[in-house]
Amino acid sequence: MCFLSGWFNLGQKEVMYGKKCIVTGSNSGIGKETARGLAALGADVFLVVRNEKKGEDAKKEIISSTGNENVQVMVCDLSSQESIKEFATQYRKKHKRLDVLVNNAGIITAERVLSPEGIEMTFAVNHLGYFLLTHQLLDVILKTSSSRIVNVASCAQSSINLDDVQNERKFSGRNVYAQSKLANIMFTYELAAKLPKNTTVNCLHPGVVNTHLFRNHPLFSGVLHPVFDVAKNFFKSPLQGARNSIYLASSSEVSGVSGKYFVGIKPSISHCQSYDAGARKRLWEISEELTGVKYGI
Ligand SMILES: NC(=O)c1ccc[n+]([C@@H]2O[C@H](COP(=O)([O-])OP(=O)(O)OC[C@H]3O[C@@H](n4cnc5c(N)ncnc54)[C@H](OP(=O)(O)O)[C@@H]3O)[C@@H](O)[C@H]2O)c1
């Protein structure tokens, strides 16, 4: 039995054997542990990272701890739409299937900065990165039976002003992050309604996890840094934080389950704006406008 099987009903190590899984932001934190968990279950894992050296270091670590050699690094800067399209083209050239896409990469910024396309960076990486990457890989996902999309959201959710999604009028790093995480949930619900039955999409809150995410968090940098240093001892480890992602990516308990927001292994209630069909539709249209793509499903 594999070391993960005690957590959930995952069964034997081979449960993901031969399945192709992409995990974004997998050189550190929750993403690295998600990739390690899927490799331990026998999957072919693609570490999608913006820094190749960090990716290669994570790859070595994952191969040596799992014994699974089928781990590859692919470079993609999720803040750049050009880079996302280039990465997806490279993937589609070589691979005809994609069993699991884990949209995990995320950031918090202290100040309002812009992506290469001139879009507010947190919205660009945390929401449009998930939206565009999923779109670009959708044909291989749909060609694969029982494929799964997993979006790493958060319990930090704040309502989105749909007339100012890039927070041009008022910027707070913490709020903008929470808006982007609500956008992950709204994207999940809207996409689930469009996908055929044999492809599922779910999202999750991983818990409060001790990772690099907080390095730019306005609450925890600066004078409050010593407080954070103490507080983080009470956070989950990245391995514990990865459990929900691994569960949604691999467990037979959730096969066929789609359009849910999970906290732990249970579907949960999300922010009220996520249940507003008009708001979801508007966010979808804005996302298509800002990325220049149409889903066509
Ligand atoms: N930690 C928590 O308590 C918590 C709670 C709720 C939700 N989450 C969510 O969990 C996910 C993972 O975060 P984490 O806590 O594991 O943080 P983390 O350790 O900082 O990991 C974030 C990952 O995203 C990558 N990334 C950032 N910007 C990128 C870009 N432009 N292109 C490609 N990759 C990029 C980072 O790469 P670099 O190493 O190159 O920066 C890193 O690998 C995020 O979506 C976050 O919102 C975390």
The ligand as a Gaussian input file, in Angstrom:
#p B3LYP/6-31G(d) Opt

LIG

0 1
 N       -0.791000      28.522000       1.823000
 C       -2.057000      28.655000       2.184000
 O       -2.397000      28.777000       3.383000
 C       -3.141000      28.654000       1.153000
 C       -4.476000      28.791000       1.591000
 C       -5.486000      28.788000       0.633000
 C       -5.172000      28.631000      -0.708000
 N       -3.879000      28.507000      -1.094000
 C       -3.606000      28.364000      -2.539000
 O       -2.697000      27.299000      -2.740000
 C       -2.028000      27.475000      -3.985000
 C       -0.552000      27.140000      -3.809000
 O        0.037000      28.116000      -2.956000
 P        1.130000      27.758000      -1.856000
 O        0.533000      28.125000      -0.553000
 O        1.670000      26.413000      -2.052000
 O        2.223000      28.898000      -2.172000
 P        3.715000      28.827000      -2.737000
 O        4.568000      27.917000      -1.944000
 O        4.130000      30.264000      -2.877000
 O        3.510000      28.174000      -4.178000
 C        3.000000      28.919000      -5.245000
 C        3.550000      28.330000      -6.518000
 O        3.016000      29.080000      -7.608000
 C        4.100000      29.414000      -8.473000
 N        3.840000      30.612000      -9.258000
 C        3.597000      31.867000      -8.822000
 N        3.460000      32.694000      -9.854000
 C        3.643000      31.973000     -10.973000
 C        3.649000      32.268000     -12.350000
 N        3.497000      33.509000     -12.805000
 N        3.865000      31.269000     -13.219000
 C        4.075000      30.004000     -12.801000
 N        4.101000      29.659000     -11.511000
 C        3.887000      30.639000     -10.609000
 C        5.280000      29.611000      -7.538000
 O        6.502000      29.596000      -8.252000
 P        7.816000      30.377000      -7.700000
 O        8.433000      29.473000      -6.660000
 O        8.663000      30.528000      -8.911000
 O        7.353000      31.670000      -7.107000
 C        5.085000      28.426000      -6.613000
 O        5.575000      27.252000      -7.201000
 C       -2.321000      28.910000      -4.410000
 O       -3.297000      28.910000      -5.440000
 C       -2.904000      29.551000      -3.164000
 O       -3.816000      30.592000      -3.464000
 C       -2.851000      28.512000      -0.204000

